[in-house]
Amino acid sequence: MQDLGRIGFSEDQAVMLDVATDFCLQRSPVSTIRRLMEDELGHDPAVWKEMGELGWLGVAIPEAFGGSGLSLAEVVPMVEQMGRRLMSGPFISTTLAAQALVVGGTEAQKLAILPRLAEGTAATVALAEPDFDWEPDTVACQAQDAGDGSLILSGRKVLVGDAGLASWIIASVRYRNSPALVLIARSALPDAALRRETVIDETRRSFALDLDGVKVAKDDLLDLDLAGTTLMHLHLAANLLGAADMVGGTQSCIDYTVDYLKTRTQFGRLIGSYQALKHPIVDAYCKYEQARSHLYAAANCFGEQGVGEIAVRMAKAAADKAYSFAADRAIQFHGGFGFTYDCDAQLYRRRAIWHAANHGDAGFHKAKLAKLLF
């Protein structure tokens, strides 16, 4: 039986958690979240710049390319605290783009782009398509040789996070009948190529990307021999960071609900004293602790053959269930107010649905686990 019990929590992770907890609390109060939801940009550029100056974007980038040389395990506590405060911005998108280059980029691509990402230039990945099934190698978009050393792209991507801010987009395509990844500079896209999507989580900025007629150099292909490995790495990395964001949001959901249960009175008693309310919130807390344990177990063994994939899928499935349950109870326990847009529980429920729709929900990952474990 494979060892999946090594949760682990390093000194570097503890430092990142302490710094991120205070930073996100100060920079992302709920009043700021609601203000940015109405803003076209969707995030505070000053906060994004500060993240770059703190070196957050370079944590999982090798030192040779301007980063700190750590791993995604050290990124997890930062994303957890971002999720706890519903912080907006292109952090996850840029981190995933950097991971694509770290694992599957050519040496020239790494030298040219990774240092800029570490400094705070935004980038993103475009993986999902209209008929996408969450499998990393399901790709319909095409890259075809144009005969002059360039490639002509075609097809459509959806749910491309933060593409409006990205200087580069790394898109999955089929090249010579095999999955591949191609680096697309924002300047190579016509103005009409990006269209902002309406998504359930209004703290996010998501775009549809029309690749028809987009022309790039053949040198913009990432290493073809590593394409399959890179796509799987991106799939697991996206789910690991998604689980971190969900675990943080689950904690905040529970805190928000408990505060209400301890202050709201009905029939002369605090409503938190009623078993019909306090027992489910205990269940929510147990689910949260389980999900957080799975998260840090996955962070600890991420990248290990076999074990890493199992742990990440367990973490995403547990986080999906925990977040949805906690957010649902938060809405219900706030009574009629909980079903209004002014209740903050609505924001968490929407974030939970967003994550379930990206890179696989609990059902998808459980089905994959059944094949991996049995």
NORRAUR-V517285 format. One record per pair of residues at least 12 apart in sequence whose ideal C-beta (glycine too) atoms are under 8 Angstrom apart, sorted by the first residue. I is the first residue (numbers start at 1). J is the second residue. Records with the same first field share a line. If there is no record, write none. Layout:
I: J / J
This chain:
2: 306 / 307 / 310
3: 307
4: 297 / 301 / 307 / 310 / 311 / 314
5: 297
6: 297 / 300 / 301
7: 293 / 296 / 297 / 300
8: 73 / 296 / 297 / 299 / 300 / 301
9: 296 / 300
10: 73 / 74
12: 70 / 74
13: 73 / 74 / 76 / 77 / 296 / 299
14: 77
16: 59 / 74 / 75 / 77 / 78
17: 77 / 78 / 80 / 81
19: 54 / 78
20: 77 / 78 / 80 / 81 / 82
21: 81 / 84
23: 54 / 81
24: 81 / 82 / 84 / 85 / 87
25: 81 / 85
27: 44 / 47 / 50 / 85 / 87
28: 47 / 82 / 85 / 86 / 87 / 88
29: 85
30: 86 / 344 / 347
32: 44
33: 85 / 86 / 87 / 88 / 203 / 347
36: 88 / 203
37: 202 / 203
41: 164 / 165 / 205
42: 88 / 89 / 203 / 204 / 205
43: 88 / 89 / 90 / 165 / 205
44: 88 / 89
47: 87 / 89
48: 89 / 90 / 91 / 120 / 122
49: 120
51: 89 / 91 / 120
52: 118 / 119 / 120
53: 120
55: 68 / 118
56: 78 / 91
57: 91 / 94 / 95 / 98 / 117 / 118 / 119 / 120
58: 117 / 118 / 119
59: 74 / 75 / 78
60: 72 / 74 / 75 / 95 / 98 / 99 / 102
61: 98 / 102 / 114 / 117 / 118
62: 102 / 114
65: 102 / 110 / 111 / 114 / 115 / 118
66: 114 / 115 / 118 / 119
67: 114 / 118
71: 302 / 303
72: 95 / 99 / 237 / 240 / 241 / 299 / 302 / 303
73: 299 / 300 / 302
75: 95 / 241 / 244
76: 240 / 241 / 244 / 295 / 296 / 299
77: 244
78: 91
79: 91 / 92 / 241 / 244 / 245 / 248
80: 244 / 245 / 247 / 248 / 295
81: 248
82: 245 / 248
83: 244 / 245 / 246 / 247 / 248 / 249 / 252 / 351
84: 248 / 249 / 251 / 252
85: 248 / 252
86: 203 / 249 / 252 / 347 / 348 / 351
88: 203 / 204 / 205
89: 162
90: 122 / 123 / 124 / 161 / 162 / 165 / 166
92: 161 / 238 / 241 / 242 / 245
93: 122 / 123 / 124 / 125 / 161 / 162 / 166
94: 117 / 121 / 122 / 123 / 124 / 162 / 166
95: 237 / 241
96: 124 / 125 / 234 / 237 / 238 / 241
97: 117 / 123 / 124 / 125 / 166 / 168 / 169 / 170
98: 114 / 117 / 118 / 123
99: 233 / 234 / 237
100: 125 / 170 / 181 / 222 / 230 / 233 / 234
101: 113 / 114 / 117 / 170 / 183 / 222
102: 114
103: 226 / 229 / 230 / 233 / 234
104: 181 / 222 / 223 / 226 / 227 / 229 / 230 / 233
105: 183 / 222 / 223
106: 219 / 222 / 223
108: 219
109: 183 / 222
113: 168 / 183
116: 167
121: 167
122: 162 / 165 / 166 / 167
123: 166 / 167 / 168 / 169 / 170
124: 160 / 161 / 162 / 163 / 165 / 166 / 168 / 169 / 170
125: 160 / 169 / 170 / 171 / 172 / 234 / 238
126: 157 / 160 / 163 / 169 / 170 / 171 / 172 / 209
127: 157 / 171 / 172 / 231 / 234 / 235 / 238
128: 157 / 158 / 159 / 160 / 358
129: 141 / 155 / 156 / 157 / 158
130: 156 / 158
132: 158
134: 359 / 360 / 364
136: 172 / 179 / 231 / 232 / 234 / 235
137: 179 / 228 / 231
139: 172 / 173 / 174 / 179
140: 155 / 174
141: 153 / 154 / 155 / 156 / 157 / 171 / 172 / 173 / 174 / 211
142: 154 / 155 / 173 / 174 / 175
143: 173 / 174 / 175 / 180 / 182 / 221
144: 175
145: 218
146: 215
149: 217 / 218
150: 215 / 216 / 217 / 218
151: 175 / 182 / 215 / 216 / 217 / 218 / 220 / 221
152: 213 / 214 / 215
153: 171 / 173 / 182 / 184 / 211 / 212 / 213 / 214 / 215 / 216
154: 211 / 212 / 213
155: 173 / 211 / 212
156: 208 / 209 / 210 / 211 / 212
157: 171 / 208 / 209 / 211
158: 197 / 206 / 208 / 209
159: 197 / 199 / 206 / 357 / 358
160: 194 / 206 / 207 / 208 / 209
161: 204 / 205 / 206 / 207
162: 205
163: 194 / 205 / 206 / 207 / 209
164: 194 / 196 / 205 / 207
165: 205
166: 186
167: 185 / 186
168: 183 / 184 / 185 / 186
169: 183 / 184 / 186 / 189 / 209
170: 182 / 183 / 184 / 222
171: 184 / 209 / 211
172: 231
173: 211
175: 221 / 224
178: 224 / 227
179: 227 / 228 / 231
180: 221 / 222 / 224 / 227
181: 221 / 222 / 227 / 230 / 231
182: 216 / 220 / 221 / 222
183: 216 / 220 / 221 / 222
184: 214 / 216 / 220
185: 216 / 220
188: 214 / 215 / 216
189: 209 / 214
190: 213 / 214
192: 210
193: 209 / 210 / 211 / 214
194: 207 / 208 / 209 / 210
195: 207 / 208 / 210
199: 354
200: 350 / 353 / 354 / 357
201: 350 / 351 / 353 / 354
202: 350
203: 347 / 350 / 351
204: 354
232: 309
235: 359
236: 302 / 308 / 309 / 312
237: 302
238: 358 / 359
239: 312 / 313 / 315 / 316 / 359 / 360 / 365
240: 295 / 298 / 299 / 302 / 312 / 315 / 316
242: 316 / 319 / 355 / 358 / 359
243: 291 / 294 / 295 / 298 / 312 / 315 / 316 / 318 / 319
244: 295 / 299
245: 351 / 355
246: 291 / 316 / 319 / 320 / 322 / 323 / 351 / 352 / 355
247: 288 / 291 / 292 / 295 / 319 / 322 / 323
249: 323 / 327 / 348 / 351 / 352
250: 284 / 287 / 288 / 291 / 319 / 322 / 323 / 326 / 327
251: 288 / 292
252: 348
253: 284 / 323 / 326 / 327 / 330 / 345 / 348
254: 281 / 284 / 285 / 288 / 326 / 330
256: 330 / 344 / 345 / 348
257: 281 / 284 / 326 / 329 / 330 / 333 / 334 / 345
258: 272 / 281
260: 333 / 334
261: 277 / 278 / 281 / 333
271: 333
277: 333
280: 329 / 333
281: 329 / 333
283: 325
284: 322 / 325 / 326 / 329
287: 318 / 321 / 322 / 325 / 326
288: 322 / 326
290: 318 / 322
291: 315 / 318 / 319 / 321 / 322 / 323
294: 311 / 314 / 315 / 318 / 319
295: 315 / 318 / 319
297: 311 / 314 / 315
298: 311 / 312 / 314 / 315
306: 372
309: 372
310: 369 / 372 / 373
313: 360 / 365 / 366 / 368 / 369 / 372
314: 365 / 369
316: 359 / 360 / 362 / 365
317: 362 / 365 / 366 / 369
318: 362
319: 355
320: 352 / 355 / 356 / 361 / 362 / 365
321: 362
323: 348 / 351 / 352 / 355
324: 349 / 352 / 353 / 356
326: 348
327: 345 / 348 / 349 / 351 / 352
328: 349
330: 345 / 348 / 349
331: 343 / 345 / 346 / 349
